């Protein structure tokens, strides 16, 4: 039975490095690898959640970027390609306006042709700039349904959460026998979109949504929402939220002896859950993009070894997805170089190269991007949370 562990901590050091990256004091690049005067520097942007309620996600994403830059530059050197990528990291704090400010800086000041991004609202917010300035954006962490077709230059390396929500609705109704469900969700684009998709799918199967409650970002008191959910007597509650708020909600539920079947999506596992909520969250079923960190695949094994050596923990899906996002950028540069195209590279050239790429092989699986809405098709797992890791209970094919 495959298991997928929660990552380790050690965020303080990563945050310090990331903040230096964001301020321009240092850039993410491979260690001194015998670069020469002929080596061409190719900077790119990475707008992550280094602070705010999504800072834990920013830690994982930053680690993925760091290893990807190192591995890409080593690969360039081994293939005698005189390119060296360099990450300019900015903080979007999990919200839209800082993402727009960061995007403008990267485009206007740093002149980057490519930006790696995370989260739904920040990605939606920068999409107009990406299209207007023809800068390729690959979102490696946001999965809200509204992201489909967000922009001509905006693509996504994770499957959008519509598929996750529909998959969980089907699993809950058909295999768990649940007929009465409630929903608790964050009020941002991702949380609302996931909740809407789950509600629509569950109702279409014949199920009943007996209650739906929401919370603002960084909420700490969910007493009133919890009381309404509990009074509706659902068999299950779909949790379209994450992080500290999720943990506090689960602790409050335990204090009120509220024990429905918990259902959720890929952001459910987090390293502080047991510390804050004890065992309340155990037994939850949640969806996740298909990712087997213990695979014998050479790319996965190499990434796992490097990650464990650097951070003393197993990589999880978000670090892995961001690693793939940056490696995709590097593969586009390699393809252009091999085709005789020389720097400086434009976002339009990178986009054209991306659409020529079939089945990019990453640590999170093979990827081909849709030219119409920027989405990627990947398989899903349904897992059951056991306190420290999730055990896979169902393997689902890519969405058709």
Phi, psi and omega in degrees: 000124182284143180231148185231109191276158172285145184285167176280183182261239181071033186283334185302313181294319179296319179297317180299315179295316183297322179292325174295320177299316183295326183272358178086007180288333179206156178237153181279118176206169181294154174302163182312110186240050175056040178292153181239175180298337182278349181292132183260123181279128179236096180284152173217162181262151172221112181255110188235170178266084182280333178228174181090190186293341180258022184298328178298320176296322178299325176300309182297316180298317181299320179296319178297318178298313184302311182291322181297318179298314179300311183294320180296316182291325174296320180294316177303314182297317181296331182264008180059036173260115188280049177246150176217117180275152183216127183270130171253105190263131178237162184250121175261356175061011180084007183228168193288309190298316176299330177294318178296316178299316180295318180298316180299320179295314182296322183281313186279321185266310185272345176058041182281146177268350187216140176226128171269135186225165175221162177075151185286304184300314177299321180293316177299323184292326182269352184303316179300320179294319179302315180290315183295322183260002179053056175249126180289128176242129169240118180273119182250019182207345178264142183226015181298144182303329181293347182290336178299121180074023183296330179186158180296330183256013183246125181229167187224131182264359172244148175295143181289156191289349175304315179296319179298314182295318179295318179298318180290323177300317178295317181295317181296316184285312189275327187249332176264348178073023181278133180241336181239114182232154174238168182228137173231123188217157173284148187272015177272184184297321180291307183301315180294318181296317179296316180299316179300316182294318179295315181299314181298314182292318183294319178294322181296336178277348183110002179280166180241131172267108188275342178197151176217120181233157182222170177215154176281160177302143177066019177295144178239341180243110181242031184301313184291318179297317181296321180297319180291319178296316182296319182292338180281348177054056178284155172282331181214154175235125176272122185257104178257060180211182186198173170065216186299321180295318176301315181297317179294322178297314180296321178295318179295322178297319178296320180296333179261009179056037178264112188228062173283177171284122178276137176231148181198194182235193195295339181278003184299309184292138172205151190290346181263359186301309183296322180296321184271316189248003180065226183263008184303324183278354180294146179089359178289143172262134180214156179264156176203144171306142184300120184205112180246097184292345179261015178297152175277359177304130184303321180294318179294315182298319180294317179296316181299317181297314180296315181298314181295322179295320183280322191240354177067029182209165174281137175291147176246183193297323185287319175298320182292319179294321179289326174302312179299321182300315180288323178294329174299313178304314179298322180293328177293318177298316179299317179297318178294316179300313181294338177273003179089007179271128184249154180297160004283148182262145180256161175298327179294319177296318180295319179297314180300319179293322179299318183286347173272351185272118177251129175057054170302128184265107179246179180288342177260015176114181180277146185224133168228133188261141179284129177285346184270321182229004175077004184276166178234144179260125178219160175285161178238153166252148159252128185236160176241123185283131183247008179112320177236340182205168178250134178262128181291128178246344179203138179248119184252142179287166176303150178294137180261000000 
